[in-house]
Amino acid sequence: MILKTLPEAGTIVSIKRNELKELLVNLFKRDRKRPPKKVRANFILGFPEAINQEWTSEGIYWEVVFYHEQKEKIAKIDNEGKLEELRTNNSLSDLPDTINNSLKAMGEIMNAISIKRGGTVHWEIIYRDEKLARFVCNVDESGQVISIKKL
């Protein structure tokens, strides 16, 4: 048992170790509320074999990080259960040739994330140039560069 004096109240309060542990875990843990049943049900319909789900509340959306088909994915879902965005961490061998060919002159591709939103797919690519400077590049499905930013 731990005794603690609360100066504002001038009293001594006792806290059991397991209560203190629970308090600290909850204090430092991310917001892991359970999403509404409708959100969970629609997620399971779309990704029935998803494993290692970690849910967080992000404003008016729910975000879930999970593994599906041996890939890490992040889904953003509204309160009605509609999938708004899906990010997939892809292996470089999954990168479409149009994008690979478009970017190979820029440097070594290090990471490729596909982003599906509103019926379209674009890619967030991290690459490094010959001086080992790293960049994030957004490209559309055809390989057209949308933006480049140095990291």
KARA-V593546 format. One line per field, one symbol per residue. phi: phi as a letter, one per 40 degrees, with the letter a starting at -180 (. if undefined). psi: psi as a letter, one per 20 degrees, with the letter a starting at -180 (. if undefined). A space follows every 10 residues. Layout:
phi=???
psi=???
//
This chain:
phi=.bbbccccbg bbbbbcdccc dccccccbcc cbcccddccc ccccccbcbc bfcbcacbgc bbbbcabafg bcbbbbbccc gcccabbbcc cccccdddcd ccbccciccb abbcbbafgb bbbbbbbbcc cgcbbbbbbc ccgcccabbc c
psi=qppppohhik rppppqghhg ggggghhiqr olqprqhhgg ghghghmhjq rlpoqqpncj rpppprppkk qpqpppprii jpohqpppoq qhiipqhhgg hhihihapph qopqoppkiq prqopprqai jjpqqpppqa hijppgqppp .
//
